[in-house]
């Protein structure tokens, strides 16, 4: 192998390694705003470090607390965003797979999601309503991301300390 070929091969290994590293750890500007709206609305903003819960029941107070995910949780969310190709999703994502015969079903209440991600100088927002089935693999991956974030939020000690909410949809 010539020196030039060896040098080119080494460069490609280093470049691929750097690209892989870029996908492993979030860039410095990474952050997101997440909203899940069913009967109770949950909002979380990593930039403002706030978690807000608003009940459909007007007698329930709006609750807003300072909240941040841990660095490891942010890495996990970032990796999932990269894995599913979040920036390739349409802003108003509506993807169901019709069954044989073209039937789809709708359910209410459904959950309307909205997520805005900032990364590498770009911002991308995706909105999705989970009320229609059957879902595409893309929709299932997106819902997996939302479930991941919901899990981190719902298991956070500060969220667990909040007074339970009487959700009229449950």
PyMOL commands that set and color helices and strands:
alter all, ss='L'
color gray80, all
select helices_A, chain A and resi 3-24+71-84+86-88+137-154+157-160
alter helices_A, ss='H'
color red, helices_A
select strands_A, chain A and resi 31-37+40-45+50-55+63-66+105-106+112-119+122-129+132-133
alter strands_A, ss='S'
color yellow, strands_A
deselect
rebuild
show_as cartoon
